[in-house]
Amino acid sequence: MNIQIISSSIREERKSHWVALFIQQWIRENTSHEASILDLRELNFPLFEERYKIQDNPSEQVTQFRNDVNDAEAIFMVVPEYNGSFPASLKNVIDLLFEEWQNKPVSLAPVSGGIFAGMQVTKDLVFTMYRIGAFVTKSRLHVGQVGQHFNEQGEVIGNHEIYDKSMQLCIRQLEKFASLNR
C-alpha cells in the first residue's frame, strides 16, 4: 500500500514534523507498505485561488502534489493544533483538490505542545474531511507534549509502546478502508 504522509506545519520551529518522520520510519520498519512525506513547508505553495481542476496552468509542483495524493492508497495527516484548529496550509491543499479526496482512507496524527494532544483539531479536521468524502479512521496517533516525546530525527524519547499500539491500529484501519477501494 502506498501511504502519503502530509506534514502540514510550515512554521520554522515546527515539531510536528518530527512525528511525520516517526510515522514514515515506523511504517517502513513494521510493514511492507511504502511511505513518503509530502512536506507542506518544503513545497511552499501559494494561497490557491481555485481548485486544481479549474486552474489554467498549474505548476509542475502542484501537479505532482495532486498526483501523489490521487495515487496514494491512504493518507496520514500530521496536524499541529493552532488556536484550536488545523493550519491554514493544510486547509489550502485540502481545498485545492476534491475528487482526489473522494473515498480516500485518511488517518490523523493530531500534535500539540500541551497535554491535550491536539484534541480540538480533530473535530474540525474530521468534519472537513467528511464533507469532501474522505474516509477518516477512528484510530489516531495523538501526540501531546511533542517536544518531550520525540526528537528531531523522529525517534521516540522514552516509552514508545503507546505510539506503537496507536500506529498498529491506524495502519490496520487504513488497510481495511483501502481494501474497500480496490
C-alpha positions in Angstrom: 0.0 0.0 0.0 1.2 3.5 -0.9 0.8 5.8 2.1 1.5 9.6 1.7 2.2 11.4 5.0 1.2 15.1 4.9 3.4 17.1 7.2 1.2 20.2 7.4 3.1 22.7 9.5 5.0 25.3 7.6 6.4 27.1 10.7 10.2 27.3 11.0 10.4 25.8 14.6 7.8 23.1 14.0 8.0 20.0 16.0 5.0 18.2 14.4 7.4 17.3 11.5 9.2 15.0 14.0 6.0 13.0 14.2 5.8 12.7 10.4 9.4 11.3 10.4 8.4 8.9 13.1 5.4 7.7 11.1 7.4 7.2 8.0 10.1 5.3 9.9 7.6 3.2 11.7 5.7 2.2 8.5 9.0 1.3 6.8 10.2 -0.8 9.7 7.0 -2.5 10.7 5.0 -3.0 7.4 5.6 -3.8 3.8 3.9 -0.5 2.8 5.6 2.4 1.0 5.6 5.7 3.0 6.6 9.1 1.6 6.3 12.6 3.2 4.6 15.5 1.5 6.1 18.3 3.4 4.0 21.5 3.0 6.8 23.7 4.3 9.2 22.3 1.7 6.5 22.6 -1.0 5.9 26.3 0.0 2.6 26.6 -2.0 1.0 29.9 -2.6 -2.6 30.5 -1.4 -4.7 28.8 -4.1 -7.4 30.9 -5.7 -9.0 27.9 -7.4 -9.2 24.1 -7.2 -6.6 22.2 -9.2 -9.1 21.1 -12.0 -10.1 24.7 -12.6 -6.6 26.1 -12.8 -5.5 27.1 -16.3 -1.8 26.2 -15.9 -0.9 24.6 -12.6 2.8 24.4 -11.8 4.6 21.1 -12.1 5.0 21.0 -8.3 1.2 21.4 -7.8 0.5 18.8 -10.4 3.0 16.4 -8.6 1.3 17.0 -5.3 -2.1 16.3 -6.8 -0.8 13.1 -8.4 0.8 12.0 -5.1 -2.5 12.4 -3.3 -4.5 10.9 -6.1 -2.2 7.8 -6.4 -1.9 7.2 -2.7 -3.9 4.3 -1.4 -4.0 6.1 2.0 -3.1 9.4 3.6 -1.7 10.0 7.1 -2.1 13.7 8.1 0.2 15.1 10.8 -1.6 18.1 12.1 -0.5 20.5 14.8 -3.2 22.3 16.7 -3.1 26.1 16.0 -5.5 28.0 18.2 -7.9 25.1 18.4 -7.9 24.2 14.8 -5.6 23.0 11.9 -3.1 25.1 10.0 -4.2 27.2 7.0 -1.5 25.5 4.9 -3.5 22.2 5.3 -6.8 23.8 4.5 -5.2 25.3 1.4 -4.2 21.9 0.0 -7.4 20.2 1.1 -9.4 22.8 -0.9 -7.0 22.6 -3.8 -8.3 19.1 -4.5 -11.7 17.5 -4.4 -12.1 14.3 -6.4 -8.7 13.2 -5.2 -10.0 13.0 -1.6 -13.2 11.0 -2.5 -13.2 7.7 -0.6 -9.6 8.2 0.4 -8.6 6.5 3.6 -7.1 9.1 6.0 -5.6 8.7 9.4 -4.8 11.6 11.6 -1.9 12.4 13.9 -3.0 15.5 15.9 0.0 17.1 17.6 0.4 19.7 20.3 2.9 21.1 22.7 0.4 20.8 25.5 -1.1 17.8 27.3 -4.3 17.6 25.3 -2.6 16.1 22.2 -4.4 18.1 19.6 -7.9 17.0 20.7 -9.5 20.3 19.4 -8.0 20.0 15.9 -9.6 16.6 15.4 -13.2 17.7 15.4 -12.6 20.4 12.8 -10.5 18.3 10.5 -12.7 15.2 10.7 -15.7 17.3 9.7 -13.8 18.9 6.9 -12.6 15.6 5.5 -16.0 14.1 5.9 -17.6 16.9 3.9 -15.3 16.2 1.0 -15.9 12.5 1.1 -12.7 11.0 2.7 -12.8 8.0 5.0 -11.3 9.2 8.3 -10.2 6.4 10.6 -11.4 6.3 14.1 -7.9 5.4 15.4 -5.5 8.3 15.7 -1.9 8.9 16.7 -2.5 11.6 19.4 0.8 13.3 20.4 0.8 15.7 23.3 3.9 17.5 24.7 5.6 16.6 21.4 9.0 18.0 22.4 9.2 15.7 25.4 8.3 12.6 23.5 10.1 12.9 20.1 13.4 14.2 18.9 14.3 15.9 15.6 15.0 12.6 13.9 11.5 11.3 14.6 12.7 9.0 17.3 10.5 8.4 20.4 12.1 9.6 23.7 11.3 7.1 26.4 8.5 4.6 26.3 7.3 4.0 22.7 4.7 1.4 23.5 1.7 3.7 23.3 2.8 5.0 19.9 3.4 1.5 18.6 -0.1 0.5 19.6 -1.7 3.6 18.1 0.3 3.1 14.8 -0.8 -0.5 14.6 -4.5 0.5 15.0 -4.2 3.3 12.4 -2.5 1.1 9.9 -5.0 -1.7 10.3 -7.9 0.7 9.7 -6.1 2.3 6.7 -5.6 -1.2 5.2 -9.3 -2.0 5.8 -10.5 1.2 4.1 -8.0 0.9 1.3 -9.2 -2.7 0.6 -12.7 -1.4 0.1 -11.4 0.9 -2.7 -9.9 -1.8 -4.8 
